[in-house]
């Protein structure tokens, strides 16, 4: 899974490596957790690439409540 929007060449670089990236909508607070949870249940991905501080291109940062919920959801 990857933040969407994300770094301008990330999706194409992942695709060149044979990786099918699942886009997760990036909000002002961080990743859309409902969408993230739904994708995780359906596809069971092994990893998520995200930028928690100074996200490119939005310059947003993950807020603490979002991070705490994310951590407890992934256990």
N, CA, C and O atoms as a DFTB+ gen file, in Angstrom:
300 C
 N C O
     1  1       0.848      -1.162       0.000
     2  2       0.000       0.000       0.000
     3  2       0.897       1.230       0.000
     4  3       2.001       1.213       0.543
     5  1       0.398       2.300      -0.621
     6  2       1.171       3.528      -0.781
     7  2       0.246       4.730      -0.642
     8  3      -0.898       4.699      -1.096
     9  1       0.753       5.799      -0.004
    10  2      -0.003       7.052       0.080
    11  2      -0.386       7.549      -1.304
    12  3       0.409       7.472      -2.240
    13  1      -1.609       8.062      -1.432
    14  2      -2.064       8.665      -2.682
    15  2      -2.779       9.965      -2.373
    16  3      -3.846       9.913      -1.762
    17  1      -2.263      11.139      -2.755
    18  2      -1.114      11.283      -3.640
    19  2       0.178      10.950      -2.914
    20  3       0.259      10.975      -1.686
    21  1       1.174      10.640      -3.712
    22  2       2.485      10.332      -3.178
    23  2       3.569      10.967      -4.024
    24  3       3.284      11.748      -4.932
    25  1       4.793      10.636      -3.728
    26  2       5.926      11.163      -4.478
    27  2       5.713      10.878      -5.956
    28  3       5.284       9.784      -6.323
    29  1       6.007      11.852      -6.805
    30  2       5.608      11.795      -8.206
    31  2       6.086      10.550      -8.960
    32  3       5.403      10.099      -9.880
    33  1       7.219       9.995      -8.603
    34  2       7.682       8.836      -9.366
    35  2       7.614       7.516      -8.592
    36  3       8.106       6.495      -9.074
    37  1       7.022       7.523      -7.419
    38  2       6.987       6.313      -6.605
    39  2       6.195       5.184      -7.269
    40  3       6.677       4.053      -7.337
    41  1       4.989       5.477      -7.759
    42  2       4.155       4.433      -8.356
    43  2       4.838       3.807      -9.566
    44  3       4.815       2.587      -9.728
    45  1       5.444       4.630     -10.414
    46  2       6.105       4.078     -11.604
    47  2       7.337       3.267     -11.223
    48  3       7.606       2.239     -11.842
    49  1       8.089       3.705     -10.219
    50  2       9.251       2.931      -9.776
    51  2       8.833       1.589      -9.179
    52  3       9.476       0.571      -9.436
    53  1       7.774       1.580      -8.396
    54  2       7.284       0.318      -7.840
    55  2       6.816      -0.618      -8.949
    56  3       7.078      -1.821      -8.908
    57  1       6.130      -0.067      -9.929
    58  2       5.639      -0.875     -11.048
    59  2       6.804      -1.483     -11.831
    60  3       6.730      -2.639     -12.249
    61  1       7.874      -0.719     -12.031
    62  2       9.060      -1.246     -12.719
    63  2       9.681      -2.423     -11.965
    64  3      10.324      -3.280     -12.572
    65  1       9.492      -2.465     -10.657
    66  2      10.012      -3.557      -9.842
    67  2       9.033      -4.733      -9.741
    68  3       9.292      -5.713      -9.043
    69  1       7.905      -4.616     -10.451
    70  2       6.918      -5.685     -10.444
    71  2       5.995      -5.654      -9.241
    72  3       5.370      -6.661      -8.910
    73  1       5.906      -4.506      -8.586
    74  2       5.071      -4.365      -7.391
    75  2       3.758      -3.701      -7.770
    76  3       3.750      -2.630      -8.376
    77  1       2.650      -4.338      -7.414
    78  2       1.326      -3.739      -7.619
    79  2       0.983      -2.933      -6.374
    80  3       0.632      -3.493      -5.336
    81  1       1.087      -1.619      -6.488
    82  2       0.830      -0.738      -5.351
    83  2      -0.663      -0.488      -5.191
    84  3      -1.372      -0.229      -6.163
    85  1      -1.123      -0.569      -3.960
    86  2      -2.510      -0.251      -3.639
    87  2      -2.540       1.173      -3.098
    88  3      -1.974       1.432      -2.036
    89  1      -3.188       2.108      -3.802
    90  2      -3.218       3.487      -3.322
    91  2      -4.155       3.658      -2.129
    92  3      -5.285       3.169      -2.136
    93  1      -3.669       4.355      -1.111
    94  2      -4.457       4.702       0.076
    95  2      -4.542       6.219       0.122
    96  3      -3.520       6.902       0.176
    97  1      -5.749       6.741       0.100
    98  2      -5.942       8.186       0.078
    99  2      -5.294       8.844       1.283
   100  3      -5.484       8.411       2.420
   101  1      -4.531       9.886       1.026
   102  2      -3.873      10.661       2.081
   103  2      -4.749      11.862       2.414
   104  3      -5.104      12.649       1.537
   105  1      -5.092      11.992       3.690
   106  2      -5.886      13.138       4.146
   107  2      -4.956      14.113       4.867
   108  3      -3.758      13.854       4.982
   109  1      -5.488      15.211       5.344
   110  2      -4.693      16.185       6.095
   111  2      -4.194      15.612       7.415
   112  3      -3.226      16.116       7.986
   113  1      -4.853      14.554       7.905
   114  2      -4.489      13.925       9.179
   115  2      -3.572      12.716       9.014
   116  3      -3.003      12.233       9.993
   117  1      -3.426      12.233       7.804
   118  2      -2.644      11.030       7.535
   119  2      -3.428      10.112       6.612
   120  3      -4.368      10.566       5.960
   121  1      -3.071       8.837       6.535
   122  2      -3.792       7.912       5.657
   123  2      -5.258       7.780       6.076
   124  3      -5.587       7.849       7.260
   125  1      -6.127       7.590       5.087
   126  2      -7.543       7.332       5.346
   127  2      -7.638       5.941       5.962
   128  3      -7.512       4.937       5.261
   129  1      -7.856       5.882       7.263
   130  2      -7.793       4.610       7.976
   131  2      -8.896       3.638       7.591
   132  3      -8.669       2.428       7.587
   133  1     -10.073       4.127       7.272
   134  2     -11.155       3.228       6.857
   135  2     -10.783       2.537       5.549
   136  3     -10.975       1.331       5.395
   137  1     -10.252       3.314       4.614
   138  2      -9.828       2.733       3.332
   139  2      -8.648       1.782       3.544
   140  3      -8.606       0.704       2.950
   141  1      -7.704       2.170       4.373
   142  2      -6.545       1.340       4.672
   143  2      -6.987      -0.005       5.248
   144  3      -6.503      -1.054       4.823
   145  1      -7.905       0.028       6.214
   146  2      -8.387      -1.204       6.830
   147  2      -9.102      -2.099       5.822
   148  3      -8.917      -3.316       5.824
   149  1      -9.919      -1.493       4.964
   150  2     -10.648      -2.272       3.963
   151  2      -9.684      -2.931       2.972
   152  3      -9.848      -4.104       2.635
   153  1      -8.683      -2.183       2.508
   154  2      -7.698      -2.738       1.586
   155  2      -6.876      -3.838       2.262
   156  3      -6.578      -4.861       1.647
   157  1      -6.517      -3.627       3.512
   158  2      -5.727      -4.617       4.236
   159  2      -6.505      -5.924       4.410
   160  3      -5.943      -7.010       4.271
   161  1      -7.796      -5.813       4.712
   162  2      -8.626      -7.022       4.856
   163  2      -8.747      -7.768       3.525
   164  3      -8.666      -8.995       3.477
   165  1      -8.943      -7.006       2.449
   166  2      -9.175      -7.632       1.150
   167  2      -7.904      -8.210       0.529
   168  3      -7.926      -9.327       0.011
   169  1      -6.794      -7.464       0.574
   170  2      -5.585      -7.854      -0.155
   171  2      -4.471      -8.431       0.720
   172  3      -3.547      -9.058       0.201
   173  1      -4.543      -8.228       2.042
   174  2      -3.524      -8.733       2.968
   175  2      -2.105      -8.356       2.525
   176  3      -1.255      -9.234       2.385
   177  1      -1.837      -7.060       2.301
   178  2      -0.504      -6.647       1.840
   179  2       0.555      -6.901       2.910
   180  3       0.246      -7.021       4.096
   181  1       1.783      -6.978       2.475
   182  2       2.890      -7.240       3.382
   183  2       3.506      -5.958       3.934
   184  3       4.165      -5.991       4.973
   185  1       3.303      -4.833       3.255
   186  2       3.970      -3.595       3.661
   187  2       3.165      -2.383       3.185
   188  3       2.400      -2.458       2.224
   189  1       3.362      -1.271       3.886
   190  2       2.815       0.009       3.433
   191  2       3.932       1.033       3.463
   192  3       4.620       1.195       4.471
   193  1       4.101       1.718       2.349
   194  2       5.063       2.807       2.265
   195  2       4.306       4.101       2.520
   196  3       3.389       4.452       1.777
   197  1       4.691       4.799       3.563
   198  2       4.043       6.069       3.895
   199  2       5.094       7.044       4.389
   200  3       6.179       6.649       4.815
   201  1       4.765       8.290       4.329
   202  2       5.644       9.349       4.792
   203  2       4.892      10.066       5.910
   204  3       3.953      10.815       5.639
   205  1       5.289       9.846       7.156
   206  2       4.523      10.366       8.285
   207  2       4.771      11.845       8.564
   208  3       3.906      12.517       9.125
   209  1       5.932      12.359       8.182
   210  2       6.275      13.762       8.433
   211  2       6.654      14.424       7.114
   212  3       7.402      13.860       6.316
   213  1       6.130      15.627       6.896
   214  2       6.392      16.385       5.667
   215  2       6.141      15.541       4.420
   216  3       7.006      15.395       3.556
   217  1       4.947      14.999       4.359
   218  2       4.515      14.152       3.248
   219  2       4.630      14.898       1.927
   220  3       4.252      16.066       1.830
   221  1       5.155      14.220       0.908
   222  2       5.237      14.786      -0.432
   223  2       4.066      14.253      -1.236
   224  3       3.910      13.033      -1.277
   225  1       3.240      15.045      -1.870
   226  2       3.327      16.474      -2.125
   227  2       2.476      17.331      -1.193
   228  3       2.426      18.547      -1.384
   229  1       1.807      16.759      -0.195
   230  2       0.852      17.548       0.588
   231  2       1.494      18.325       1.742
   232  3       0.880      19.256       2.264
   233  1       2.706      17.967       2.146
   234  2       3.407      18.559       3.294
   235  2       2.656      18.346       4.604
   236  3       2.909      19.049       5.582
   237  1       1.740      17.388       4.633
   238  2       0.993      17.102       5.858
   239  2       1.805      16.170       6.755
   240  3       2.798      15.581       6.329
   241  1       1.361      16.051       8.004
   242  2       1.978      15.138       8.952
   243  2       0.880      14.286       9.570
   244  3      -0.242      14.752       9.764
   245  1       1.205      13.053       9.875
   246  2       0.235      12.182      10.533
   247  2      -0.013      12.696      11.945
   248  3       0.932      12.989      12.678
   249  1      -1.250      12.802      12.317
   250  2      -1.616      13.252      13.656
   251  2      -1.578      12.074      14.630
   252  3      -1.804      10.927      14.244
   253  1      -1.293      12.371      15.877
   254  2      -1.120      11.323      16.877
   255  2      -2.329      10.383      16.990
   256  3      -2.133       9.169      17.045
   257  1      -3.579      10.894      17.027
   258  2      -4.714       9.957      17.116
   259  2      -4.779       8.990      15.930
   260  3      -5.160       7.831      16.094
   261  1      -4.408       9.463      14.743
   262  2      -4.403       8.601      13.563
   263  2      -3.333       7.523      13.716
   264  3      -3.589       6.350      13.447
   265  1      -2.144       7.918      14.146
   266  2      -1.062       6.944      14.327
   267  2      -1.403       5.905      15.385
   268  3      -1.130       4.719      15.202
   269  1      -1.995       6.341      16.486
   270  2      -2.363       5.399      17.544
   271  2      -3.410       4.408      17.061
   272  3      -3.327       3.218      17.367
   273  1      -4.387       4.884      16.313
   274  2      -5.412       3.977      15.781
   275  2      -4.795       3.017      14.769
   276  3      -5.137       1.835      14.740
   277  1      -3.900       3.519      13.954
   278  2      -3.222       2.701      12.944
   279  2      -2.444       1.577      13.617
   280  3      -2.498       0.429      13.175
   281  1      -1.717       1.910      14.692
   282  2      -0.918       0.922      15.405
   283  2      -1.823      -0.159      16.013
   284  3      -1.529      -1.350      15.906
   285  1      -2.904       0.252      16.637
   286  2      -3.770      -0.734      17.285
   287  2      -4.517      -1.586      16.271
   288  3      -4.877      -2.724      16.572
   289  1      -4.757      -1.054      15.071
   290  2      -5.435      -1.822      14.036
   291  2      -4.528      -2.878      13.428
   292  3      -5.007      -3.902      12.942
   293  1      -3.225      -2.637      13.452
   294  2      -2.316      -3.563      12.775
   295  2      -1.817      -4.678      13.686
   296  3      -1.071      -5.547      13.236
   297  1      -2.210      -4.672      14.949
   298  2      -1.733      -5.715      15.868
   299  2      -2.498      -7.003      15.709
   300  3      -2.219      -7.977      16.408
